[in-house]
Amino acid sequence: MYNKVIVAVDLSEESQKVVDAALNLVNKDRSKLVLVHAVEPIPLTWGMESYAMDPIELQQKIVDHAGSLLEEIGAKAGIDKSNQHTKLGVPAAEIRNISRELGADAIVIGGHGHSGWKVMLGATANKLLHGATCDVLTVYVGDD
């Protein structure tokens, strides 16, 4: 039995399948789930003049919007707001970090069913496996 499960979602419609699989892992005990979404940083390789607005401000708007979407998913699943985290950074690294910080037993993440094992898992799920310090469950969410 798992006591703390990180549920990493991409905020797509398929996120519900990932949440449902995680709920099954903990016998529907929502208090054992931590909902996480990581926002990829905006690359600042171009000059500031190439952005219509301040990139830091734009990045914060993206994080805030992602947080709102995560709250909707959390509310629908009955996951307490204190167990919802929107992070800024490379998704696989951020998911591993919060997993270690919170002492998670498992991470649940969605994967896709294209051809080849790397594509099947998806880029973030594949990267997450390397360096994970707990069990990782990849939930098949279908093809794009």
C-alpha positions as CSV (number, residue, x, y, z in Angstrom):
1,M,0.0,0.0,0.0
2,Y,1.2,3.5,-0.8
3,N,1.1,6.3,1.7
4,K,2.1,9.3,-0.4
5,V,1.6,9.3,-4.2
6,I,2.6,12.1,-6.5
7,V,0.1,12.5,-9.4
8,A,1.9,14.3,-12.2
9,V,-0.6,15.7,-14.7
10,D,-0.2,17.7,-17.9
11,L,-3.5,19.5,-17.5
12,S,-5.0,17.8,-20.6
13,E,-8.3,16.0,-20.7
14,E,-6.4,12.8,-20.1
15,S,-5.3,14.0,-16.7
16,Q,-8.5,12.5,-15.2
17,K,-7.3,9.0,-16.2
18,V,-4.1,9.5,-14.4
19,V,-5.9,10.8,-11.2
20,D,-8.3,7.8,-11.4
21,A,-5.4,5.4,-11.6
22,A,-3.7,7.1,-8.6
23,L,-6.9,6.9,-6.6
24,N,-7.1,3.2,-7.2
25,L,-3.5,2.8,-5.9
26,V,-4.5,4.3,-2.5
27,N,-8.0,2.8,-2.2
28,K,-9.6,6.1,-2.9
29,D,-7.9,7.8,0.1
30,R,-7.5,11.3,-1.5
31,S,-5.4,12.5,1.5
32,K,-2.5,10.3,0.2
33,L,-2.4,12.1,-3.2
34,V,-0.3,15.1,-4.1
35,L,-1.3,16.7,-7.5
36,V,1.6,18.2,-9.4
37,H,2.0,20.1,-12.6
38,A,5.4,21.6,-13.8
39,V,5.5,24.5,-16.2
40,E,8.4,24.4,-18.6
41,P,10.3,27.7,-18.3
42,I,10.3,30.1,-21.3
43,P,13.7,30.1,-22.9
44,L,15.3,33.5,-22.7
45,T,17.7,32.9,-25.5
46,W,16.4,35.7,-27.6
47,G,16.8,39.3,-26.7
48,M,14.2,40.9,-24.5
49,E,13.0,43.0,-27.4
50,S,11.6,39.8,-29.2
51,Y,8.9,39.5,-26.5
52,A,5.7,41.5,-26.7
53,M,5.8,41.7,-22.9
54,D,8.3,41.1,-20.1
55,P,9.1,37.4,-20.2
56,I,9.2,37.2,-16.4
57,E,5.6,38.6,-16.3
58,L,4.6,36.3,-19.1
59,Q,6.1,33.3,-17.3
60,Q,4.2,34.2,-14.1
61,K,0.9,34.4,-16.0
62,I,1.5,31.0,-17.5
63,V,2.2,29.5,-14.0
64,D,-0.8,31.2,-12.5
65,H,-3.1,29.9,-15.3
66,A,-1.6,26.4,-14.9
67,G,-2.3,26.6,-11.2
68,S,-5.9,27.5,-11.8
69,L,-6.3,24.5,-14.1
70,L,-4.7,22.3,-11.6
71,E,-7.1,23.6,-8.9
72,E,-10.0,22.6,-11.2
73,I,-8.6,19.1,-11.6
74,G,-8.0,18.9,-7.8
75,A,-11.5,20.1,-6.9
76,K,-13.1,17.6,-9.3
77,A,-11.0,14.8,-7.7
78,G,-11.5,16.0,-4.1
79,I,-7.8,16.6,-3.5
80,D,-7.2,19.2,-0.9
81,K,-5.6,22.5,-2.1
82,S,-2.7,22.0,0.2
83,N,-1.8,18.9,-1.8
84,Q,-1.7,20.7,-5.1
85,H,1.6,22.1,-6.5
86,T,2.4,24.1,-9.6
87,K,6.1,24.2,-10.2
88,L,8.3,26.2,-12.6
89,G,11.1,24.1,-14.1
90,V,11.9,21.1,-16.2
91,P,8.9,18.8,-15.5
92,A,10.8,15.5,-14.9
93,A,13.3,17.2,-12.5
94,E,10.5,19.1,-10.6
95,I,8.4,15.9,-10.2
96,R,11.4,14.0,-8.9
97,N,12.3,16.9,-6.5
98,I,8.9,17.1,-5.0
99,S,8.7,13.3,-4.7
100,R,11.9,13.3,-2.7
101,E,10.9,16.4,-0.6
102,L,7.6,14.8,0.4
103,G,8.9,11.3,0.8
104,A,6.6,9.8,-1.8
105,D,6.3,6.1,-2.3
106,A,5.2,6.4,-5.9
107,I,4.7,8.7,-8.8
108,V,1.8,8.3,-11.3
109,I,2.1,9.9,-14.7
110,G,0.4,9.6,-18.1
111,G,2.0,8.0,-21.1
112,H,1.0,7.7,-24.8
113,G,0.7,4.7,-27.1
114,H,2.6,5.6,-30.2
115,S,5.4,3.3,-31.5
116,G,8.6,2.7,-29.7
117,W,9.2,2.6,-26.0
118,K,10.4,6.1,-25.6
119,V,7.5,7.6,-27.5
120,M,5.1,5.3,-25.7
121,L,6.1,6.6,-22.3
122,G,6.3,10.2,-23.5
123,A,9.3,12.5,-23.1
124,T,8.5,13.6,-19.5
125,A,7.7,10.1,-18.3
126,N,10.8,8.7,-19.9
127,K,13.0,11.3,-18.3
128,L,11.3,10.9,-14.9
129,L,12.3,7.2,-14.7
130,H,16.0,8.2,-14.7
131,G,16.7,9.2,-11.2
132,A,13.4,8.5,-9.6
133,T,13.8,7.2,-6.0
134,C,10.4,5.5,-5.8
135,D,8.0,3.5,-7.9
136,V,6.7,5.1,-11.1
137,L,3.4,4.0,-12.6
138,T,2.9,5.1,-16.2
139,V,-0.9,5.2,-17.1
140,Y,-1.8,4.6,-20.7
141,V,-3.9,7.6,-21.7
142,G,-4.2,6.8,-25.4
143,D,-2.8,8.2,-28.6
144,D,-2.9,11.9,-29.5
